[in-house]
């Protein structure tokens, strides 16, 4: 179905693998639009309750394919390219009513770094790295990095990472709070599978609401957040999973959530 990525659905988990390993999974037009479509398909698929995003080969994604850009006819409008190609991907991940796990298998550079930061959980191989490489070609942060980066590491560290294109090892990224966990390369598959299994069996609607709440909580004042919490709690309290969770608590057993 796709020429630049693979989409595999098993055990309530969709794994999307960027598949241009010869160019370190750099984004050309085809990959941009195919990833948009794959994210739409996983959102629509009711059987999918967790999503894993990763890259084939040695890299997660090296960002924009500059060679492809140069080969395209005429000068590319970078703002239009963001609006049509990258921003819909970032919005799809952030608005996805399901957890998105980044399996950071290698370098995440430029828009590839933004893509990783947009995910809800990042599990990295010790061989992985992250770099906001835009300044090296006199460009600025895009695809959400100017939103995610300062909220994670603070303004001063974000400024340094952005303006110096500092390459972070997985261990350094973990220390800064940019990733959730770092494991040995041979343990990455198992670690991500365990994370995906946890979320694939979790109360999906409650997680979707918390995803929205945490994003809103980063920008709204307390009163607005308190009101939104009450609104979301009323929704969560009327789900089948809530009823199951309460019943399981009363019966002293592990709940069996269905994502409903």
NORTA-V686832 format. One record per helix or strand of 3 or more residues. SS is the DSSP state (alpha for helix, beta for strand). FROM is the first residue (numbers start at 1). TO is the last residue. If there is no record, write none. Layout:
((SS,FROM,TO) (SS,FROM,TO))
//
This chain:
((beta,5,10) (beta,13,18) (alpha,21,23) (alpha,29,44) (beta,50,55) (alpha,66,71) (alpha,78,95) (beta,99,104) (beta,107,109) (alpha,111,118) (beta,121,125) (beta,129,131) (alpha,133,137) (alpha,145,153) (alpha,155,164) (alpha,170,176) (beta,181,183) (alpha,185,200) (alpha,204,217) (alpha,222,236) (alpha,240,250))
//
